[in-house]
Amino acid sequence: MMSLTLVHVDFVSCSFYRGIDVGLCFLTDPTLEVLLTHISMALMAPLVVSCLGSMLICSGGFMYPLGSRRVFADVILSNRFIRSALVVARGPVNTGLSEIAKLWRRLGLSVEVTADRVLNIEARLESAVRKLVDKERELVAATEQDVADARSDALSLAAQVGETGLEVSASAALLQQLQDVQDEYARLEATQTEVVRNIQDLSDQIAIEVKALGLDAEHFPEAKVDPGVPLTEALRAARQQLRELKTLKEKRISTANNVRKGVIALREKLGFALEFRLALPGESTGSDDGTVVLSRTAENEQFLYSYAGFEHEVQVRVLASASFAQILVRLEKEYSEELTKQKGAPTSSALPSAGATFRSSSAKEEESRDGDSEYTYTTDSDFEELPTNTAATSRSARAIDGSRLDDDIGRQGSGHSRRSPSHGHHSRRSPSSARPWRRRPQLMSRSRQPRLRSRERSMTRLRTRADSGPKSRHREHPRHRRATLDGRPSERPAPHSSAGACLEALHAMQGQWVDEKGVAYIVEVRRVKRKDGRTFGLRTGRGFIDWGVAAKYYAVPSSDMHRQICWLDARTSSVAWTWHRPNS
């Protein structure tokens, strides 16, 4: 009769693939082959039980701690590894079975009792294995649910970006499927971010084109990312809107070219270009000698202001704008009226043109007219035919609408006025009309002649002593000093920026600005408006961007003019003011 002893449990630590330790616990008895059979069957399942309180489950080639879903290692348990584990465990097993056999012999168990003991041990082992299998099945079911949820989320995201399926094999292991689905989800998220950025860029372009074309923004709503609408639909709608705007732009460019051809023909028939300006206080409106004086109404001010705004804009944006089309229509109307007046005028050169309003001038009025260069514009350009290609942006509107040149601006700012020549008529019609303020020279009385001669001698002495130095007592009177044409100080460096660079910098300066003290400014075309209502003019004709009437400050064109403007002092060439954007 074979005697049985108590079951002894031993723990063996085996280091294998990726340095992971696996605990193997065996129920051993050298006298009972049944136990070894059950243990071998358990290992081949493979299931490994640890008696140290932390159970490890090895199933399907993957190893987990009991109750956890985290993968510790990707281990493939081969038959060779199992056999090696049994060989390693045989030594302690034999020792334990020998001890159990000694204990059972001491007890003197009968064969029936030993068989009962073996059956009891077998039942306990089977119960433990069943619990382990149930928990492993729960783990597999939870992993399958995770894979299904991840696949559903990835498919929804794929539908948003316009993809139909996932590149994940359904026959792969569950954990491999889960990893592949997570990788696909990360890729789809990157694609979604790119599509959203493209939609935002298209929305910005649409907003710019709508504003430039003067359209109603309600007819071109901003493309938004709606969770219920695929991103591909929003992207397709934005591209369609942009194509419609480009078609409208090309149509407007073609229409503007046709209107410009009519203006060119009228100007050639007229023989000269018209000059437009606003009427001075008390001055009559009308046209005379190629100058059209407009009344100071909001419509006329907007006409001249828009005319100045298109002076240095890029070609395609000017042609496609609704305001420029209105300007061309206004120019065509003015040229038609002037041509009609010229045709109905008498042939005598001593008479003014028919329909022209005679405007008498005074000395004060002429002086104010010379300085009033804010709303005085001439249409003496070539009006060359421009292509309808929207990619052409090198030429400015001075070749389109006939705006004035920068050197004319400089002459007007320094006190010199560019007057249009009289076409077909002499400028000095009569003493009373041409120079009404001039009087005939009167005979001087003899009593005044000695005093005038004495004054001339005094002035001669002052002029001869003017070179004696700034600290001399005999200096030239300020009103007799020679006035410079340019009011800027002589310390200013020589211009080093081209006219094109100045115009590009002026274009970048458009918008709102704030200085260090918090004073707000708005740059609109060539005007600076302060928060208190004061306005200043900007000049670009001397290689700088000058600010104000006296040009005490200037800015050098640079590449970062759209973010920051440094105004330099004209006398010291140091930074006097710094403007930056309100939100920067």
C-alpha positions in Angstrom: 0.0 0.0 0.0 1.4 3.4 -1.0 1.3 6.0 1.7 0.7 9.7 0.9 2.1 12.7 2.6 1.0 16.4 2.7 1.3 18.4 -0.4 4.4 20.7 -0.5 4.4 23.8 -2.7 7.7 25.3 -3.9 8.3 28.4 -6.0 10.8 28.5 -8.9 11.8 31.8 -10.6 12.7 31.5 -14.3 14.2 34.4 -16.3 13.4 34.3 -20.0 12.2 36.5 -22.9 12.7 40.3 -22.3 13.9 39.7 -18.7 10.5 38.9 -17.3 10.3 36.6 -14.3 7.7 33.9 -14.3 6.8 32.1 -11.1 6.1 28.4 -11.4 4.3 26.6 -8.6 4.1 22.8 -8.7 2.2 20.3 -6.5 4.8 17.5 -6.3 4.8 13.9 -5.0 7.3 11.4 -6.2 5.0 8.5 -5.5 2.0 9.9 -7.4 2.2 10.1 -11.1 -1.3 11.4 -11.2 -0.1 14.8 -9.7 2.6 15.1 -12.3 0.1 14.3 -15.0 -2.2 17.1 -13.8 0.7 19.5 -13.4 2.0 18.7 -16.9 -1.5 19.2 -18.3 -1.7 22.5 -16.5 1.6 23.7 -17.9 0.7 22.7 -21.4 -2.6 24.6 -21.2 -0.5 26.7 -20.3 -1.5 27.8 -16.8 1.0 28.5 -14.0 0.0 28.9 -10.4 2.0 30.8 -7.8 1.6 30.3 -4.1 3.2 33.6 -3.0 0.0 35.6 -3.1 0.5 37.1 -6.6 -0.8 34.9 -9.3 0.5 35.1 -12.9 -1.5 33.9 -15.8 0.2 32.8 -19.0 -2.3 32.2 -21.8 -2.2 32.6 -25.6 1.4 33.6 -25.6 0.8 36.7 -23.4 1.5 37.1 -19.7 -0.6 39.3 -17.3 -0.9 39.7 -13.6 -4.2 38.4 -12.3 -6.9 41.1 -12.5 -4.9 43.5 -14.7 -5.1 44.3 -18.4 -1.6 45.6 -18.8 0.6 43.6 -21.0 4.0 42.8 -19.4 5.5 41.0 -22.3 4.8 39.3 -25.5 5.9 35.8 -24.7 5.4 32.7 -26.8 5.5 29.6 -24.7 6.9 26.9 -26.9 7.1 23.2 -26.1 10.8 23.5 -25.7 10.5 26.2 -23.0 7.9 24.0 -21.2 10.2 21.0 -21.2 13.1 23.1 -20.0 10.9 24.4 -17.1 9.9 20.9 -16.1 13.6 19.8 -16.1 14.4 22.7 -13.9 11.5 22.0 -11.6 12.2 18.2 -11.3 14.8 18.6 -8.6 12.7 20.4 -6.0 9.7 18.2 -7.1 11.6 15.0 -6.4 12.7 16.3 -3.0 9.2 17.4 -2.1 7.6 14.1 -3.2 10.2 12.2 -1.2 9.3 14.2 1.9 5.5 13.6 1.3 6.2 9.9 0.9 8.0 9.8 4.2 5.2 11.6 5.9 2.6 9.2 4.5 4.6 6.2 5.5 4.9 7.5 9.0 1.2 7.9 9.1 0.7 4.5 7.7 -2.1 5.4 5.3 -3.9 2.6 3.6 -4.4 2.4 -0.1 -8.0 3.6 0.1 -7.0 6.6 2.2 -4.2 7.4 -0.2 -6.5 7.2 -3.1 -9.0 9.5 -1.3 -6.1 11.9 -0.6 -5.1 11.9 -4.3 -8.7 12.5 -5.4 -9.0 15.4 -2.9 -5.8 17.0 -4.2 -7.0 16.5 -7.8 -10.4 18.2 -7.1 -8.7 21.2 -5.5 -6.3 21.5 -8.4 -9.2 21.3 -10.9 -11.2 23.9 -9.0 -8.2 26.3 -9.0 -7.6 25.7 -12.7 -11.3 26.4 -13.5 -11.2 29.7 -11.6 -8.1 30.7 -13.5 -9.7 29.8 -16.8 -12.8 31.8 -16.0 -10.8 34.9 -15.1 -8.8 34.5 -18.3 -12.0 34.3 -20.3 -13.2 37.5 -18.7 -9.9 39.2 -19.6 -10.3 38.1 -23.2 -13.8 39.4 -23.3 -12.8 42.7 -21.9 -10.0 43.0 -24.4 -12.4 42.2 -27.2 -14.7 45.0 -26.0 -11.8 47.4 -25.9 -10.9 46.5 -29.5 -14.5 46.9 -30.6 -14.8 50.4 -29.0 -11.5 51.6 -30.4 -12.4 50.3 -33.8 -15.8 52.2 -33.7 -14.1 55.4 -32.7 -11.5 55.0 -35.4 -14.2 54.3 -38.1 -16.1 57.5 -37.1 -13.0 59.6 -37.4 -12.2 57.9 -40.7 -15.6 58.9 -42.0 -15.0 62.5 -40.9 -11.8 62.8 -43.0 -13.2 60.9 -46.0 -11.7 57.4 -45.5 -13.8 54.3 -45.7 -11.9 51.7 -43.6 -9.1 50.8 -41.3 -5.8 49.1 -42.2 -6.2 46.5 -39.3 -6.2 42.8 -39.7 -9.1 41.0 -38.0 -7.3 37.7 -37.8 -4.4 39.1 -35.7 -4.2 38.7 -32.0 -6.4 40.9 -29.9 -3.7 42.9 -28.4 -2.1 43.4 -31.8 -5.4 44.5 -33.2 -5.8 47.0 -30.3 -2.3 48.4 -30.9 -3.0 48.7 -34.7 -6.3 50.4 -34.1 -4.7 52.9 -31.8 -2.0 53.7 -34.4 -4.7 54.2 -37.0 -6.6 56.6 -34.7 -3.5 58.7 -34.1 -2.9 58.9 -37.9 -6.6 59.9 -38.5 -6.3 62.6 -35.8 -3.3 64.1 -37.6 -5.3 64.0 -40.9 -8.2 65.7 -39.2 -6.0 68.5 -37.9 -4.6 69.1 -41.4 -8.1 69.2 -42.9 -9.4 71.6 -40.3 -6.4 73.9 -40.9 -7.1 73.8 -44.7 -10.7 74.7 -44.0 -9.6 77.6 -41.8 -7.1 78.9 -44.5 -9.8 78.7 -47.1 -12.2 80.6 -44.8 -9.6 83.3 -44.3 -9.1 83.6 -48.1 -12.8 83.8 -48.7 -13.2 86.6 -46.1 -10.4 88.5 -47.7 -11.8 88.1 -51.2 -15.4 89.0 -50.1 -14.1 92.2 -48.5 -12.0 93.1 -51.5 -14.8 92.5 -53.9 -17.2 94.5 -51.7 -19.7 91.6 -51.4 -22.2 90.8 -48.6 -20.6 88.5 -46.1 -24.0 86.9 -45.4 -24.0 85.2 -48.9 -20.6 83.7 -48.1 -20.8 82.3 -44.6 -17.7 81.1 -42.9 -17.0 77.4 -43.2 -17.4 75.8 -39.7 -16.5 72.4 -38.4 -19.7 70.7 -37.5 -19.5 67.3 -35.7 -22.6 66.1 -37.6 -21.2 67.1 -41.0 -18.1 65.4 -42.5 -15.0 67.6 -42.8 -14.8 66.7 -46.5 -18.1 68.3 -47.1 -17.0 71.5 -45.4 -13.7 71.5 -47.3 -15.6 70.9 -50.6 -18.0 73.8 -49.9 -15.2 76.2 -49.0 -13.3 75.3 -52.3 -16.5 75.9 -54.2 -17.0 79.3 -52.7 -13.4 80.3 -53.5 -13.9 79.2 -57.1 -17.1 81.3 -57.4 -15.2 84.3 -56.0 -12.4 83.8 -58.5 -14.9 83.6 -61.4 -16.5 86.8 -60.2 -13.1 88.5 -59.9 -12.2 87.5 -63.5 -15.5 88.8 -64.7 -15.0 92.2 -62.9 -11.5 92.4 -64.3 -12.9 92.0 -67.8 -15.6 94.6 -67.3 -13.1 97.0 -65.8 -10.8 96.6 -68.8 -13.7 97.4 -71.1 -14.6 100.5 -69.2 -11.0 101.6 -69.1 -10.8 101.3 -72.9 -13.7 103.8 -73.1 -11.9 106.2 -70.7 -8.7 105.9 -72.8 -10.7 106.7 -76.0 -12.3 109.7 -74.3 -9.0 111.0 -73.0 -7.4 110.7 -76.4 -10.3 112.6 -78.0 -10.1 115.3 -75.3 -6.3 115.6 -75.7 -5.3 116.0 -72.0 -5.9 114.4 -68.6 -8.3 115.8 -66.1 -7.3 116.9 -62.6 -9.8 116.6 -59.7 -9.9 118.4 -56.4 -12.4 119.6 -53.8 -13.6 123.2 -53.9 -12.2 125.6 -51.4 -14.5 127.6 -49.1 -16.5 130.0 -51.2 -15.1 128.7 -54.5 -17.4 127.8 -57.4 -17.5 124.3 -58.8 -17.0 123.3 -62.4 -14.2 122.6 -64.9 -11.6 125.0 -66.3 -8.3 124.3 -68.1 -8.4 120.5 -67.3 -9.2 121.0 -63.6 -12.5 119.7 -62.3 -13.5 121.4 -59.0 -15.9 119.2 -57.1 -18.1 120.3 -54.3 -17.3 119.2 -50.8 -19.8 116.5 -50.4 -19.5 113.1 -48.8 -19.8 111.4 -52.2 -17.1 113.5 -53.8 -14.8 113.1 -50.8 -15.3 109.3 -50.9 -14.5 109.4 -54.7 -11.2 111.2 -54.2 -10.4 109.2 -51.1 -11.0 105.9 -52.9 -9.1 107.3 -55.8 -6.1 107.8 -53.5 -6.6 104.4 -51.9 -6.2 102.7 -55.3 -3.1 104.7 -56.2 -0.5 102.1 -55.0 -2.6 99.0 -54.6 -1.7 95.8 -56.6 -3.2 95.5 -60.0 -5.6 92.6 -59.7 -7.1 93.7 -56.4 -7.8 97.1 -57.9 -9.4 95.8 -61.0 -11.6 93.4 -59.2 -12.9 95.8 -56.5 -16.3 97.3 -56.8 -15.1 100.7 -55.7 -12.6 100.9 -58.6 -15.4 100.0 -61.1 -17.4 103.0 -59.7 -14.3 105.2 -60.1 -14.0 104.2 -63.7 -17.6 104.9 -64.3 -17.2 108.3 -62.7 -14.1 109.0 -64.8 -15.9 108.0 -68.0 -18.8 110.4 -67.0 -16.4 113.3 -66.3 -14.5 112.8 -69.5 -17.7 112.6 -71.5 -19.0 115.8 -70.0 -15.7 117.6 -70.6 -15.5 116.4 -74.2 -19.1 117.6 -74.8 -18.2 121.0 -73.4 -15.1 121.2 -75.6 -17.0 120.3 -78.7 -19.6 123.0 -78.0 -17.0 125.7 -77.2 -16.3 128.6 -79.6 -13.1 128.5 -81.7 -11.7 131.7 -80.3 -8.9 131.0 -77.9 -9.7 134.1 -75.8 -13.0 132.6 -74.5 -13.3 129.9 -71.9 -14.6 126.4 -72.9 -18.3 126.0 -73.1 -20.0 124.9 -70.0 -17.0 125.8 -67.8 -17.6 127.7 -64.7 -15.4 130.8 -64.4 -13.7 130.9 -61.0 -12.1 134.1 -59.9 -9.2 133.7 -57.5 -7.6 135.7 -54.8 -4.0 135.6 -53.5 -5.1 133.8 -50.4 -7.1 131.3 -52.5 -4.2 130.6 -54.8 -1.9 130.1 -51.8 -4.4 127.7 -50.2 -4.8 125.9 -53.5 -1.1 125.3 -53.7 -1.1 123.8 -50.2 -4.3 121.8 -50.6 -2.7 118.6 -52.0 -4.8 116.2 -49.9 -7.6 115.7 -52.5 -6.0 116.8 -55.7 -5.5 114.1 -58.3 -4.7 113.9 -61.9 -5.5 111.2 -64.5 -2.5 111.5 -66.8 -1.4 107.9 -66.9 -1.1 105.6 -69.9 -4.1 103.4 -69.1 -2.3 100.4 -70.5 -4.3 97.3 -71.2 -3.9 94.9 -68.3 -4.2 91.1 -68.4 -7.0 89.3 -66.6 -4.6 86.8 -65.1 -5.1 87.0 -61.4 -1.5 86.0 -60.7 -0.2 89.4 -62.0 0.5 91.6 -59.0 3.7 93.5 -59.9 2.2 96.7 -61.3 0.3 99.2 -59.3 -2.8 101.2 -60.0 -0.9 104.3 -61.2 -0.8 102.5 -64.6 -4.6 101.9 -64.3 -6.3 105.0 -62.9 -3.8 107.7 -63.7 -2.8 108.8 -60.2 -0.2 111.4 -59.5 3.4 110.6 -59.0 5.4 110.8 -55.8 7.6 113.6 -57.0 4.5 115.7 -57.5 3.6 114.9 -53.9 7.0 116.2 -52.8 6.7 119.4 -54.8 3.2 120.0 -53.4 4.3 119.4 -49.9 7.2 121.9 -50.3 5.0 124.7 -51.6 5.2 124.1 -55.4 2.0 123.4 -57.2 1.7 121.5 -60.4 -0.8 123.3 -62.5 -2.4 121.7 -65.6 -1.5 123.5 -68.8 -4.3 125.2 -70.7 -5.3 123.4 -73.8 -6.5 125.6 -76.6 -6.7 128.7 -74.5 -4.1 131.2 -73.2 -3.8 131.1 -69.4 -3.7 134.9 -69.1 -7.0 135.9 -70.6 -7.2 139.4 -69.2 -5.5 141.4 -66.4 -8.7 141.3 -64.4 -9.4 137.6 -64.7 -5.9 136.1 -64.7 -4.3 138.2 -62.0 -7.0 140.3 -60.4 -4.9 141.2 -57.4 -2.1 142.8 -59.5 -2.4 146.6 -59.9 -0.9 148.9 -62.4 2.4 150.5 -61.2 1.8 154.0 -60.0 4.2 156.9 -60.2 6.2 157.4 -57.0 6.3 160.7 -55.4 9.7 162.4 -55.0 9.4 162.5 -51.2 9.5 158.6 -51.0 12.4 158.0 -53.4 15.2 159.0 -50.9 13.7 156.8 -48.2 13.5 153.8 -50.5 17.1 154.3 -51.6 18.2 154.5 -48.0 16.4 151.2 -47.3 18.0 149.5 -50.2 21.5 150.5 -48.9 20.6 149.1 -45.5 19.5 145.8 -47.0 22.7 145.6 -49.0 24.7 146.0 -45.9 22.7 143.2 -44.2 23.3 140.9 -47.1 27.1 141.6 -47.1 27.3 140.9 -43.4 25.3 137.7 -43.5 28.5 135.6 -43.9 30.1 136.8 -40.7 29.0 133.7 -38.7 26.1 132.6 -36.6 27.3 134.5 -33.5 27.8 137.8 -35.4 25.8 140.8 -34.4 25.1 141.6 -38.1 23.2 138.5 -39.1 20.7 138.2 -41.9 17.1 138.6 -40.9 15.2 135.3 -41.0 12.7 136.6 -43.6 15.6 137.4 -46.0 17.2 134.0 -45.7 16.8 131.7 -48.5 14.1 129.1 -47.8 14.9 125.5 -48.7 12.5 123.6 -50.9 12.5 120.7 -48.5 11.5 121.4 -44.9 13.3 118.3 -43.5 16.5 118.8 -41.5 19.8 118.3 -43.2 20.8 115.7 -40.6 18.5 113.1 -42.2 20.5 110.4 -44.1 20.2 110.0 -47.8 17.2 107.9 -49.1 18.2 104.3 -49.5 14.8 102.7 -50.2 13.1 102.5 -53.5 9.6 103.7 -54.3 8.4 100.1 -54.6 9.8 99.2 -51.1 8.1 102.3 -49.6 4.8 101.4 -51.2 5.0 97.8 -50.0 5.8 99.0 -46.5 2.9 101.5 -46.6 0.6 98.6 -47.7 1.8 96.6 -44.7 1.1 99.5 -42.3 -2.6 99.5 -43.0 -4.8 98.9 -39.9 -4.8 99.7 -36.2 -1.7 100.6 -34.1 -1.0 101.5 -30.5 2.1 103.4 -29.1 3.8 103.0 -25.8 1.4 105.4 -24.1 -1.7 103.6 -25.3 -2.7 106.1 -27.9 -4.5 104.4 -30.8 -3.9 105.1 -34.4 -5.5 104.0 -37.6 -3.6 104.0 -40.9 -6.0 104.2 -43.9 -4.2 104.3 -47.3 -2.1 107.5 -46.9 -3.7 109.0 -43.8 -3.1 108.4 -40.1 -6.0 109.0 -37.8 -5.5 109.4 -34.1 -8.0 108.6 -31.4 -8.6 112.3 -30.7 -9.7 112.9 -34.3 -6.4 114.4 -35.6 -5.2 113.3 -38.9 -1.8 113.3 -40.5 -0.6 112.6 -44.0 2.0 110.0 -45.1 4.5 110.7 -47.9 6.6 108.1 -49.7 8.4 110.2 -52.4 11.8 110.6 -50.8 12.9 107.0 -49.9 11.2 107.2 -46.5 7.7 107.1 -45.0 7.3 110.6 -43.6 4.6 111.4 -41.0 2.9 114.7 -40.6 2.9 118.0 -42.4 6.3 119.1 -41.0 7.8 115.6 -41.6 9.4 115.6 -38.1 9.3 111.8 -38.0 10.0 109.2 -40.6 10.2 105.4 -40.9 12.6 103.3 -42.9 10.8 100.4 -44.8 11.6 97.0 -43.4 10.2 93.5 -43.6 8.4 93.6 -40.2 6.4 96.8 -40.8 3.2 94.7 -40.4 4.1 94.1 -36.8 6.0 97.1 -35.5 6.8 100.6 -36.8 9.7 102.6 -35.5 9.4 106.3 -36.1 12.8 108.1 -36.2 13.4 111.7 -35.2 14.4 113.7 -38.3 17.0 115.6 -36.4 18.7 112.9 -34.3 17.8 109.8 -36.4 16.9 108.0 -33.1 13.8 106.1 -32.3 11.1 108.6 -31.1 8.0 106.5 -31.3 7.2 102.8 -31.6 3.9 101.5 -32.8 2.7 97.9 -32.4 -0.5 96.0 -33.1 -3.1 96.2 -30.4 -3.3 92.4 -29.9 0.5 91.7 -30.1 
